[in-house]
Amino acid sequence: MYVVIAGAGTVGVPLCSALINTGHEVVVIENDNARGRILERKIGSIIVEGDCTMLPVLERAGVQRAGVFIAVTGEDKANLAGCQMAKHIFRVPQTVALVNRPDNAELFESLDIDLVVNITDLIMTRMAGALPAHPLLRLMSLTERSNEIIGIKVPAGAAVIGRPLKEISIPYGSVISIIINQNGHINLADPDTVLESEDEVIAVTPTDATNGLWEILTEL
């Protein structure tokens, strides 16, 4: 599937990497030149520089042929406008918007955006409150539900604690993208990232591999 992501920040970068690793064609729109160059060095020449609310920028990114448009910038007004333009001007079948301010969520949901993700509620409230009682949290379905974004809390005493990700054999197609430590700090995962007790792991995985990934990260 051809996917356009608006925003190369904390959410956009790991999401881009995960989608590429699962076989999708991805282009990222980023208004910040320096941030775009960092992503380009990591992943390749898939960056369109500009404002995701400008028609010429969306056209250069090929939104007209996208199967999904995902707006994850730090500006709610840009995410909302970008999704509206993708949906109603370019007829993109599915739009996803990140809401940075919880009080904007109702507005987003009322304006025909297919999936609204409230980042504050998702990471700071839902994960902190739900993961201790529910060690596997399904956060978002992707690509017609063949993949999903999940949250897994690494329990105290888990076998993976103290090991870098490159030494952990995870299911084929699964990508660990973000690690949230006990202090709430959000870190992008890389092969040398070492898992610690009570880490909250955000991963993109095929739905049929979800349980396997949970077992690996929680096995004592």
Buried (B, 14 or more C-beta within 10 A) or exposed (E): BBBBBBBBBBBBBBBBBBBBEBEBBBBBBBBBEEBBBBBBEEBEEBBBBBBBBBEEBBEBBBBBEBBBBBBBBBBBEBBBBBBBBBBEEBEBEBBBBBBBEEEBBEBBBEBEBBBBBBBBEBBBEBBEEEBEEEBBBEBBEBBEEEBBBBBBBBBEEBBBBEEEBEEBEBBEBBBBBBBBBEEEEBEEBEEEBEBBBBBBBBBBBBBEBBEBBBEBBBEE
